[in-house]
Amino acid sequence: MVSNKQFNDIILMGDKMENKTKENEIELKIIALIDKIRPFLISDGGNLEFIKYENNIVYIRLFGACKDCSMIDITLKDGIEEMITSEIPEVKEVINVD
């Protein structure tokens, strides 16, 4: 016989697995969008790398020409963040990690 505690632990474990699966799906969508953005950055001598998705925030690293560009904030917020948040509502912000 399963105790109430064991039953609750099983339910919690299932919820955690479901949340992790949802996060993995979101991560795959983010990576797919980054792959669409990347050629535009490369054509200007830059690039970006997906670091992680955590607490509804996407962490990326801009490098190459993007790293020292005076337009980095516009590229990040009005370009990359706008595209990702409009396609994936769970994402609330995109942060560049140096």
Secondary structure, DSSP 8 states (H G I E B T S, - for coil): ---HHHHHHHHHHHHHHHHHHHHHHHHHHHHHHHHHHHHHHHHTTEEEEEEEEETTEEEEEEEETTTT-TTHHHIIIIIIIHHHHHH-TT--EEEE--
